[in-house]
Amino acid sequence: MAKFLAGLLSCTLPRKGASPMFESQSHSQVGLKSSTKQKTTKFSTVASEKSLSTCRKEQPWKPSVYSSLTPACFMSPLNEKQTGKENKKKINAREMLHPPLEGMTLCGESMPQTPPFSAMFDSSGYNRNLYQSSEDSCGGLYYHDNNLLSGSLEALIQHLVPNVDYYPDRTYIFTFLLSSRLFMHPYELMAKVCHLCVEHQRLSDPESDKSQIRKIAPKILQLLTEWTETFPYDFRDERMMRNLKDLAHRIASGEEQTYRKNVQQMMQCLIRKLAALSQYEEVLAKISSTSTDRLTVLKTKPQSIQRDLISVCSDPYTLAQQLTHIELERLNYIGPEEFVQAFVQKDPLDNDKSCYSERKKTRNLEAYVEWFNRLSYLVATEICMPVKKKHRARMIEYFIDVARECFNIGNFNSLMAIISGMNMSPVSRLKKTWAKVKTAKFDILEHQMDPSSNFYNYRTALRGAAQRSLTAHSSREKIVIPFFSLLIKDIYFLNEGCANRLPNGHVNFEKFWELAKQVSEFMTWKQVECPFERDRKILQYLLTVPVFSEDALYLASYESEGPENHVEKDRWKSLRSSLLGRV
């Protein structure tokens, strides 16, 4: 994992002659016009102070390839919008920030629903005007202008648990469940939540007021439902599942049939999601175990991979659509918690725990980055393979058209992987080949993804794509696939630039509002269903065809266009000797 992060965070946008990047996705487009504006933006600096006031980012708020092998992408309908902030009398610490749900219904009526991620973090959820009113501290939670800024971990846990008159704000639920794993294991949090629900709400007392139970049971069930829907991977831990089943059983053991039905639906939905994840991981493992270096295959079975990509898919627009299938499928399996677990470290106030290594469950995130690298190498392999110069030039122009269509679709991750592959040194050194290529469209694409001013052009296009997605009239217009490693780097620097705890030991919750904002945007984008028809033959080729290693790419490049200096000649001789057994 450390090696993965080191490679990821050291990368910038590829230039000609660069090595492949460990990055992915960006935003959907607003046309292929290049932006001439180059200026420092809100994204271009990284905070170094411990207070979030100096490191806040002002981004706007927003939110199967393997269908024959795994169930369809799992997502549940999230359909109720968040209610606006109300200026109510401050009764208790929790109600100060999040007033009780209105219209909370009991048995037989609809349960409170989680809003869409695009609606969770608007101005009503978190007011950034923090310097207009007096400061308040209540119940271990610290507020400023009616906004929760910090609190003790125990108070924040109490704030998560509903009672008869209160249900936590949905933005708070998502933010705390996301960030709490920086301080404790999810199963530890679940155990505390279960304890509070059972003891404080007297669910363990058979003689307790049934009317009270009827009021609190739907709220507890809704909290569990939101947890299982948004962070289902937490429940791969047997301790989590055990606590969930115990609390769900207490709720379902009452007289109300509706509770039992809702508990059953929640558990079935969770089991389906976990089963889909297991099948997806099996597919990834199978693909990984059968991957072979292309040069090895050529040496042992020279006739087995004579096809090239154009012979499989001659239409660049179709290929861009199939790439989008892969991107959205793999995006969908990345859990929001993986962004936090990728950077989790030991809590300095927790002296009993040595490390968080077992919490670094980021396999789906890493698999997605590996896909980016594979696509980059595939592009370079397909360009370096042809013997004839005109065939190599045709392949370059083909990938330029594919990249352009990815940009139009909003698939920035594939776009960046293609640019990265075309800018790898074994490809960029083919000067005679590039001389035959019309590069005007490629120059525009490179300009759009230019890393200068902290990717200003890309970020502008991303915002445009996000806006297009919000007002979309078709599934195609909803697609936003961000440049993934840049998203991870943004989250990394937010995490590193701001302290998790304040000097008084409180959790710096202002930081975690910002973290949740960035992750919730991703959650919106990953739930989009791909509108394009699948082509299994193309998908199979993209996912399984052998690709050259870096050394094999250099060798193929030198064989196509000979070495130009002594350094290249020495390397060519060395590669011929080591890879081909020739002198």
C-alpha positions as CSV (number, residue, x, y, z in Angstrom):
1,M,0.0,0.0,0.0
2,A,2.8,2.4,0.8
3,K,4.3,1.8,-2.6
4,F,1.0,2.4,-4.2
5,L,0.5,5.7,-2.5
6,A,4.1,6.8,-3.2
7,G,3.6,6.2,-6.9
8,L,0.2,7.8,-7.0
9,L,1.1,11.0,-5.2
10,S,4.3,11.5,-7.1
11,C,2.6,11.6,-10.5
12,T,1.6,14.6,-12.5
13,L,0.1,14.8,-15.9
14,P,2.2,12.9,-18.5
15,R,4.3,14.7,-21.0
16,K,6.0,13.2,-24.0
17,G,8.7,10.9,-22.9
18,A,7.2,10.3,-19.4
19,S,6.5,7.1,-17.8
20,P,2.9,6.0,-17.4
21,M,1.0,7.6,-14.6
22,F,-0.8,6.0,-11.7
23,E,-3.9,8.1,-12.2
24,S,-7.5,8.1,-13.3
25,Q,-10.5,10.1,-14.1
26,S,-11.8,13.5,-14.5
27,H,-14.9,15.2,-15.5
28,S,-17.2,15.3,-18.4
29,Q,-16.9,18.0,-21.0
30,V,-18.4,21.1,-22.3
31,G,-17.0,20.9,-25.8
32,L,-13.5,20.5,-27.2
33,K,-12.5,24.1,-27.1
34,S,-9.3,24.8,-25.4
35,S,-9.3,27.3,-22.6
36,T,-6.8,30.1,-23.0
37,K,-7.2,31.2,-19.4
38,Q,-4.3,30.1,-17.2
39,K,-4.6,31.3,-13.7
40,T,-4.2,30.1,-10.1
41,T,-7.5,28.7,-8.8
42,K,-9.0,27.6,-5.6
43,F,-7.5,24.2,-6.3
44,S,-4.0,25.3,-6.9
45,T,-2.7,25.6,-3.3
46,V,-2.4,23.1,-0.5
47,A,-2.9,24.2,3.1
48,S,-0.2,23.6,5.6
49,E,-2.0,25.0,8.7
50,K,-3.8,22.9,11.2
51,S,-7.0,24.9,11.1
52,L,-9.4,24.2,8.3
53,S,-10.1,27.9,8.0
54,T,-6.8,28.2,6.2
55,C,-7.1,25.1,4.1
56,R,-10.7,25.0,3.0
57,K,-11.4,24.3,-0.6
58,E,-14.3,25.9,-2.3
59,Q,-15.3,23.3,-4.9
60,P,-19.0,23.3,-5.9
61,W,-21.1,20.6,-4.3
62,K,-22.6,17.8,-6.5
63,P,-22.8,13.9,-6.5
64,S,-21.6,-4.0,-16.2
65,V,-18.6,-5.0,-17.9
66,Y,-18.8,-8.1,-15.7
67,S,-22.6,-8.5,-16.0
68,S,-22.3,-12.0,-17.2
69,L,-20.2,-12.8,-14.1
70,T,-21.5,-10.6,-11.4
71,P,-24.8,-9.0,-10.5
72,A,-25.6,-5.5,-11.7
73,C,-24.1,-2.5,-10.0
74,F,-25.5,-2.2,-6.6
75,M,-27.2,1.0,-5.6
76,S,-30.4,1.8,-3.8
77,P,-32.8,4.6,-4.7
78,L,-32.1,7.6,-2.6
79,N,-35.0,9.9,-3.2
80,E,-35.8,12.3,-0.5
81,K,-34.2,15.7,-0.5
82,Q,-32.7,17.2,2.7
83,T,-34.9,19.6,4.5
84,G,-33.6,23.1,4.9
85,K,-31.9,24.4,8.0
86,E,-34.4,25.8,10.5
87,N,-33.8,28.4,13.1
88,K,-35.2,26.5,16.0
89,K,-34.8,27.0,19.7
90,K,-31.6,25.3,20.9
91,I,-32.9,22.4,23.0
92,N,-29.9,20.1,23.0
93,A,-26.6,19.7,21.4
94,R,-27.9,17.6,18.5
95,E,-30.9,19.7,17.8
96,M,-28.8,22.8,17.6
97,L,-27.3,21.6,14.3
98,H,-29.9,19.0,13.1
99,P,-33.5,19.5,14.0
100,P,-35.7,16.4,14.5
101,L,-37.1,14.9,11.3
102,E,-40.6,16.2,10.5
103,G,-43.1,13.7,9.4
104,M,-41.2,10.8,10.9
105,T,-43.6,8.0,10.3
106,L,-44.2,4.9,12.3
107,C,-45.3,1.4,11.4
108,G,-47.0,1.0,8.1
109,E,-45.8,4.4,6.8
110,S,-42.8,5.3,4.8
111,M,-39.5,5.5,6.5
112,P,-37.2,8.6,6.4
113,Q,-35.0,8.3,3.3
114,T,-31.5,9.2,2.6
115,P,-31.3,12.1,0.1
116,P,-29.3,11.9,-3.1
117,F,-25.7,12.6,-2.6
118,S,-26.0,15.7,-4.8
119,A,-28.5,17.1,-2.4
120,M,-26.7,16.2,0.9
121,F,-24.1,18.9,1.1
122,D,-25.8,22.2,0.0
123,S,-25.7,25.5,1.9
124,S,-28.5,24.3,4.2
125,G,-26.4,21.4,5.3
126,Y,-23.3,23.3,6.2
127,N,-23.2,27.1,6.5
128,R,-19.7,28.4,5.7
129,N,-20.4,31.8,7.1
130,L,-18.6,31.0,10.4
131,Y,-17.8,34.4,11.8
132,Q,-21.1,36.1,12.5
133,S,-22.4,34.8,15.7
134,S,-21.3,33.8,19.2
135,E,-19.8,30.5,19.9
136,D,-21.6,27.7,21.7
137,S,-20.5,24.6,23.5
138,C,-23.0,22.0,24.5
139,G,-22.8,18.4,25.5
140,G,-19.2,18.0,24.4
141,L,-19.9,19.5,20.9
142,Y,-18.6,22.9,19.8
143,Y,-20.7,25.0,17.5
144,H,-20.1,28.3,15.7
145,D,-23.0,30.1,14.0
146,N,-25.1,26.9,14.5
147,N,-22.5,24.8,12.7
148,L,-20.8,21.8,14.3
149,L,-17.0,22.4,14.2
150,S,-15.6,20.0,16.7
151,G,-16.4,17.7,19.6
152,S,-15.2,14.8,21.7
153,L,-15.4,11.4,20.1
154,E,-17.9,10.2,22.6
155,A,-20.1,13.2,22.1
156,L,-20.0,12.7,18.4
157,I,-21.0,9.1,18.8
158,Q,-23.9,10.2,21.0
159,H,-24.9,12.7,18.3
160,L,-25.2,9.8,15.8
161,V,-27.7,7.8,17.8
162,P,-31.4,8.8,17.4
163,N,-33.9,9.0,20.2
164,V,-37.6,9.5,20.4
165,D,-37.5,13.2,19.6
166,Y,-34.4,13.3,17.3
167,Y,-32.9,11.8,14.2
168,P,-29.4,12.9,13.1
169,D,-29.0,15.0,9.9
170,R,-28.2,12.8,6.9
171,T,-25.1,14.8,6.1
172,Y,-23.9,14.2,9.7
173,I,-24.5,10.5,9.4
174,F,-22.5,10.2,6.2
175,T,-19.7,12.5,7.4
176,F,-19.3,10.7,10.8
177,L,-19.5,7.2,9.4
178,L,-16.9,8.2,6.8
179,S,-14.4,9.9,9.1
180,S,-14.9,7.9,12.3
181,R,-12.6,5.1,11.0
182,L,-9.7,7.5,11.4
183,F,-10.2,7.1,15.2
184,M,-11.7,3.6,15.7
185,H,-12.6,0.5,13.9
186,P,-16.1,0.4,12.4
187,Y,-17.0,-2.6,14.5
188,E,-16.1,-0.6,17.6
189,L,-18.4,2.2,16.5
190,M,-21.2,-0.3,15.8
191,A,-20.8,-1.9,19.2
192,K,-21.1,1.6,20.9
193,V,-24.1,2.5,18.7
194,C,-25.8,-0.8,19.6
195,H,-25.1,-0.3,23.3
196,L,-26.6,3.2,23.2
197,C,-29.6,2.1,21.2
198,V,-30.3,-0.9,23.5
199,E,-29.6,0.7,26.9
200,H,-30.7,4.2,26.4
201,Q,-33.8,3.4,24.5
202,R,-34.6,0.4,26.7
203,L,-35.0,-2.0,23.8
204,S,-33.8,-4.8,26.1
205,D,-36.7,-4.2,28.6
206,P,-39.8,-6.2,27.6
207,E,-41.9,-4.0,29.9
208,S,-40.8,-0.8,28.4
209,D,-43.5,1.5,26.9
210,K,-44.5,0.1,23.6
211,S,-45.4,3.5,22.3
212,Q,-41.9,4.6,23.0
213,I,-40.5,1.7,21.1
214,R,-42.8,2.4,18.2
215,K,-41.4,5.9,18.0
216,I,-37.7,5.0,18.2
217,A,-37.6,1.7,16.3
218,P,-38.1,3.2,12.8
219,K,-35.3,5.7,13.5
220,I,-32.8,3.1,14.6
221,L,-33.8,0.9,11.7
222,Q,-33.3,3.9,9.3
223,L,-29.8,4.6,10.8
224,L,-28.8,1.0,10.2
225,T,-30.3,1.1,6.7
226,E,-28.3,4.2,5.8
227,W,-25.1,2.5,7.2
228,T,-25.6,-0.7,5.3
229,E,-26.5,1.1,2.0
230,T,-23.7,3.6,2.0
231,F,-20.9,1.6,3.7
232,P,-21.8,-2.0,3.0
233,Y,-18.2,-3.2,3.0
234,D,-18.0,-2.5,6.7
235,F,-20.2,-5.5,7.2
236,R,-17.7,-8.0,5.7
237,D,-16.4,-8.0,9.3
238,E,-18.1,-10.7,11.2
239,R,-18.2,-8.6,14.3
240,M,-20.1,-5.9,12.4
241,M,-22.6,-8.3,11.0
242,R,-23.1,-9.9,14.5
243,N,-23.9,-6.6,16.1
244,L,-26.2,-5.6,13.2
245,K,-28.1,-8.8,13.4
246,D,-28.5,-8.5,17.2
247,L,-29.9,-5.0,17.1
248,A,-32.1,-5.8,14.0
249,H,-33.5,-8.8,15.9
250,R,-34.4,-6.6,18.8
251,I,-36.3,-4.3,16.5
252,A,-38.0,-7.1,14.6
253,S,-39.0,-9.0,17.7
254,G,-41.8,-6.5,18.5
255,E,-45.4,-6.8,17.5
256,E,-45.2,-4.7,14.4
257,Q,-45.0,-6.8,11.2
258,T,-43.6,-3.7,9.3
259,Y,-40.4,-3.8,11.4
260,R,-39.8,-7.4,10.6
261,K,-40.4,-6.8,6.9
262,N,-38.0,-3.7,6.8
263,V,-35.3,-5.6,8.7
264,Q,-35.6,-8.5,6.3
265,Q,-35.3,-6.2,3.3
266,M,-32.3,-4.4,4.8
267,M,-30.5,-7.7,5.4
268,Q,-31.3,-9.1,2.0
269,C,-30.0,-5.9,0.3
270,L,-26.8,-6.0,2.3
271,I,-26.2,-9.7,1.5
272,R,-26.7,-9.0,-2.2
273,K,-24.2,-6.2,-2.2
274,L,-21.6,-8.3,-0.4
275,A,-22.1,-11.2,-2.7
276,A,-21.7,-8.9,-5.8
277,L,-18.5,-7.6,-4.3
278,S,-17.1,-11.1,-3.7
279,Q,-17.9,-12.1,-7.3
280,Y,-16.3,-8.9,-8.6
281,E,-13.2,-9.6,-6.7
282,E,-13.1,-13.2,-8.0
283,V,-13.3,-11.8,-11.6
284,L,-10.4,-9.4,-10.9
285,A,-8.3,-12.2,-9.4
286,K,-9.0,-14.4,-12.4
287,I,-8.0,-11.6,-14.8
288,S,-4.8,-10.9,-12.8
289,S,-3.8,-14.5,-12.6
290,T,-4.1,-15.0,-16.4
291,S,-2.2,-11.8,-17.4
292,T,0.9,-12.4,-19.4
293,D,3.5,-10.2,-21.0
294,R,2.8,-9.9,-24.7
295,L,6.4,-10.5,-25.7
296,T,6.4,-13.8,-23.8
297,V,3.3,-14.8,-25.7
298,L,4.8,-13.8,-29.0
299,K,7.9,-15.9,-28.4
300,T,6.0,-19.0,-27.4
301,K,2.8,-18.7,-29.5
302,P,3.5,-16.1,-32.3
303,Q,0.2,-16.8,-34.1
304,S,-2.0,-16.5,-31.0
305,I,-2.2,-12.7,-30.8
306,Q,-1.8,-11.4,-34.3
307,R,-4.9,-9.3,-34.0
308,D,-4.6,-5.7,-33.1
309,L,-7.3,-3.5,-31.5
310,I,-8.5,-1.9,-34.8
311,S,-9.3,-5.4,-36.1
312,V,-11.4,-6.0,-33.0
313,C,-13.1,-2.6,-33.0
314,S,-12.5,-0.3,-36.0
315,D,-14.8,2.4,-34.7
316,P,-13.1,4.8,-32.1
317,Y,-16.5,5.9,-30.8
318,T,-17.6,2.4,-30.0
319,L,-14.3,1.8,-28.2
320,A,-14.7,4.9,-26.1
321,Q,-18.1,3.6,-25.1
322,Q,-16.7,0.2,-24.1
323,L,-14.0,1.9,-22.1
324,T,-16.7,3.9,-20.3
325,H,-18.4,0.6,-19.4
326,I,-15.3,-0.6,-17.7
327,E,-14.7,2.7,-15.9
328,L,-18.2,2.9,-14.5
329,E,-18.2,-0.8,-13.5
330,R,-15.0,-0.5,-11.6
331,L,-15.9,2.9,-10.1
332,N,-19.1,1.5,-8.8
333,Y,-17.3,-1.0,-6.6
334,I,-15.1,1.5,-4.8
335,G,-16.5,2.2,-1.4
336,P,-16.4,5.8,0.0
337,E,-14.5,4.6,3.0
338,E,-11.6,3.5,0.8
339,F,-10.6,7.1,0.3
340,V,-10.1,7.5,4.0
341,Q,-8.6,4.1,4.7
342,A,-6.0,4.7,2.0
343,F,-4.4,7.4,4.3
344,V,-5.4,6.3,7.7
345,Q,-2.8,6.5,10.4
346,K,-2.5,5.8,14.1
347,D,-4.6,8.1,16.3
348,P,-2.1,10.0,18.5
349,L,-4.5,9.8,21.5
350,D,-4.8,6.0,21.2
351,N,-1.7,4.5,22.8
352,D,-3.0,1.0,22.8
353,K,-3.3,0.5,19.1
354,S,-0.1,0.0,17.2
355,C,-1.3,0.6,13.6
356,Y,-4.3,0.7,11.3
357,S,-2.9,-1.8,8.7
358,E,-5.9,-4.0,8.9
359,R,-8.2,-1.1,8.2
360,K,-6.5,-0.3,4.9
361,K,-9.0,-2.1,2.8
362,T,-8.5,-0.4,-0.4
363,R,-8.5,-3.2,-2.9
364,N,-11.2,-1.8,-5.2
365,L,-9.5,1.6,-5.3
366,E,-6.1,0.0,-6.1
367,A,-7.7,-2.2,-8.8
368,Y,-9.1,0.9,-10.4
369,V,-5.7,2.5,-10.5
370,E,-4.2,-0.7,-11.9
371,W,-6.8,-0.5,-14.7
372,F,-5.6,3.0,-15.6
373,N,-2.0,1.6,-15.9
374,R,-3.1,-1.3,-17.9
375,L,-4.9,0.9,-20.4
376,S,-1.8,3.2,-20.7
377,Y,0.4,0.2,-21.5
378,L,-2.2,-1.3,-23.9
379,V,-2.2,2.0,-25.9
380,A,1.6,2.0,-26.0
381,T,1.7,-1.7,-27.0
382,E,-0.8,-1.3,-29.8
383,I,1.2,1.7,-31.2
384,C,4.6,0.0,-30.9
385,M,3.5,-3.4,-32.3
386,P,3.0,-2.7,-36.0
387,V,6.1,-3.2,-38.2
388,K,5.1,-0.6,-40.8
389,K,5.3,3.1,-40.1
390,K,1.9,3.9,-41.7
391,H,0.2,1.3,-39.5
392,R,1.7,2.8,-36.4
393,A,0.6,6.3,-37.5
394,R,-2.9,5.0,-38.2
395,M,-3.0,3.5,-34.7
396,I,-2.0,6.8,-33.1
397,E,-4.7,8.7,-35.0
398,Y,-7.2,6.0,-34.0
399,F,-6.4,6.5,-30.3
400,I,-6.6,10.3,-30.7
401,D,-10.2,9.9,-31.9
402,V,-10.9,7.5,-29.0
403,A,-9.5,10.0,-26.5
404,R,-11.6,12.8,-28.1
405,E,-14.8,10.8,-27.8
406,C,-13.9,9.9,-24.1
407,F,-13.6,13.7,-23.5
408,N,-17.0,14.3,-25.1
409,I,-18.6,11.5,-23.0
410,G,-17.1,12.8,-19.8
411,N,-14.8,9.8,-19.3
412,F,-11.7,11.7,-18.2
413,N,-10.0,8.7,-16.7
414,S,-9.7,6.8,-20.0
415,L,-8.8,10.0,-21.7
416,M,-5.9,10.5,-19.4
417,A,-4.8,6.9,-19.6
418,I,-4.7,7.2,-23.4
419,I,-2.7,10.4,-23.3
420,S,-0.4,8.8,-20.8
421,G,0.2,5.8,-23.0
422,M,0.9,8.0,-26.1
423,N,3.3,10.1,-24.1
424,M,5.4,7.2,-22.9
425,S,9.0,7.4,-24.0
426,P,8.9,4.3,-26.3
427,V,6.0,5.9,-28.2
428,S,7.1,9.5,-28.1
429,R,10.5,8.7,-29.5
430,L,9.0,7.4,-32.8
431,K,9.6,10.7,-34.6
432,K,9.2,9.3,-38.1
433,T,5.9,7.8,-37.1
434,W,4.6,11.0,-35.5
435,A,5.7,13.0,-38.6
436,K,2.9,11.2,-40.5
437,V,0.2,11.9,-37.8
438,K,-2.2,14.9,-37.9
439,T,-1.7,16.0,-34.3
440,A,-4.0,19.1,-34.1
441,K,-6.8,17.2,-32.2
442,F,-4.2,15.6,-29.9
443,D,-2.7,19.0,-29.1
444,I,-6.1,20.2,-28.0
445,L,-6.7,17.2,-25.8
446,E,-3.2,17.7,-24.2
447,H,-4.1,21.3,-23.6
448,Q,-7.3,20.4,-21.9
449,M,-5.4,18.0,-19.5
450,D,-2.5,20.4,-19.1
451,P,-1.2,20.0,-15.4
452,S,-0.2,23.7,-15.2
453,S,-1.9,25.9,-12.6
454,N,-2.9,22.7,-10.8
455,F,-4.9,21.3,-13.8
456,Y,-6.9,24.5,-14.2
457,N,-8.2,23.5,-17.7
458,Y,-9.2,20.0,-16.6
459,R,-10.9,21.3,-13.4
460,T,-12.9,23.8,-15.5
461,A,-14.0,21.0,-17.8
462,L,-14.9,18.9,-14.8
463,R,-17.1,21.6,-13.3
464,G,-18.8,21.9,-16.7
465,A,-19.4,18.2,-16.9
466,A,-20.8,18.1,-13.3
467,Q,-23.2,20.9,-14.1
468,R,-24.2,19.1,-17.3
469,S,-24.9,16.0,-15.2
470,L,-27.1,17.9,-12.8
471,T,-29.3,19.1,-15.6
472,A,-29.1,16.0,-17.8
473,H,-32.0,14.8,-19.8
474,S,-30.4,11.5,-20.8
475,S,-28.2,8.9,-19.1
476,R,-25.3,9.8,-21.4
477,E,-25.3,13.4,-20.2
478,K,-25.1,12.2,-16.6
479,I,-21.7,10.5,-17.0
480,V,-18.8,12.1,-15.0
481,I,-15.7,10.0,-14.7
482,P,-13.0,12.0,-13.0
483,F,-9.3,11.9,-13.4
484,F,-9.0,9.5,-10.4
485,S,-5.5,10.0,-9.1
486,L,-6.0,13.7,-9.0
487,L,-9.2,13.2,-6.9
488,I,-7.2,11.0,-4.6
489,K,-4.4,13.5,-4.3
490,D,-6.9,16.3,-3.5
491,I,-8.3,14.2,-0.7
492,Y,-4.8,13.3,0.5
493,F,-3.7,16.9,0.8
494,L,-6.9,17.8,2.6
495,N,-6.2,15.1,5.0
496,E,-2.5,15.9,5.4
497,G,-3.0,19.7,5.5
498,C,-5.5,19.7,8.4
499,A,-5.2,18.0,11.8
500,N,-7.7,15.3,12.8
501,R,-7.7,16.6,16.3
502,L,-7.5,20.1,17.8
503,P,-5.1,21.0,20.6
504,N,-7.9,20.3,23.2
505,G,-8.3,16.8,22.0
506,H,-11.6,17.4,20.1
507,V,-12.2,15.9,16.7
508,N,-11.8,18.5,14.0
509,F,-15.2,18.0,12.5
510,E,-14.9,21.1,10.2
511,K,-12.2,19.2,8.3
512,F,-14.5,16.2,7.9
513,W,-17.3,18.2,6.5
514,E,-14.9,19.1,3.7
515,L,-13.7,15.5,3.3
516,A,-17.3,14.3,3.1
517,K,-18.1,16.9,0.5
518,Q,-15.4,15.7,-1.9
519,V,-16.3,12.0,-1.4
520,S,-20.1,12.6,-1.8
521,E,-19.4,14.2,-5.2
522,F,-17.7,10.9,-6.2
523,M,-20.6,8.9,-4.8
524,T,-23.0,10.7,-7.1
525,W,-20.9,10.1,-10.2
526,K,-20.3,6.4,-9.5
527,Q,-24.0,5.6,-9.4
528,V,-24.6,6.5,-13.0
529,E,-25.6,3.5,-15.2
530,C,-23.8,3.2,-18.5
531,P,-26.2,3.9,-21.3
532,F,-24.1,2.2,-24.1
533,E,-24.7,-1.3,-25.4
534,R,-22.0,-3.8,-24.3
535,D,-19.8,-5.5,-26.8
536,R,-18.3,-8.6,-25.1
537,K,-15.7,-9.2,-27.7
538,I,-14.3,-5.7,-27.3
539,L,-14.5,-5.8,-23.5
540,Q,-12.7,-9.2,-23.4
541,Y,-9.9,-7.8,-25.6
542,L,-9.5,-4.7,-23.5
543,L,-9.4,-6.6,-20.2
544,T,-7.4,-9.7,-21.1
545,V,-5.2,-9.2,-24.1
546,P,-1.5,-9.4,-23.1
547,V,0.5,-6.1,-23.1
548,F,4.2,-5.3,-23.3
549,S,6.2,-4.6,-20.2
550,E,8.2,-1.4,-20.2
551,D,11.3,-3.1,-21.4
552,A,9.4,-4.9,-24.2
553,L,8.0,-1.5,-25.2
554,Y,11.5,-0.1,-25.5
555,L,12.6,-3.1,-27.5
556,A,9.7,-2.8,-29.9
557,S,10.3,0.9,-30.3
558,Y,14.0,0.4,-31.1
559,E,13.1,-2.4,-33.6
560,S,10.6,0.0,-35.3
561,E,12.9,3.1,-35.4
562,G,16.5,2.4,-34.6
563,P,18.5,3.9,-31.7
564,E,19.6,7.5,-32.2
565,N,22.5,7.7,-29.8
566,H,25.0,5.6,-27.9
567,V,22.8,5.4,-24.8
568,E,19.9,4.0,-26.8
569,K,22.2,1.6,-28.7
570,D,23.5,0.2,-25.5
571,R,20.0,-0.3,-24.1
572,W,18.8,-1.9,-27.3
573,K,21.7,-4.4,-27.2
574,S,21.0,-5.1,-23.6
575,L,17.2,-5.6,-24.2
576,R,17.8,-7.9,-27.2
577,S,20.1,-10.0,-25.1
578,S,17.9,-10.2,-22.1
579,L,14.5,-10.5,-23.8
580,L,15.3,-12.2,-27.1
581,G,18.5,-14.0,-26.3
582,R,20.3,-12.3,-29.1
583,V,23.5,-10.3,-29.3
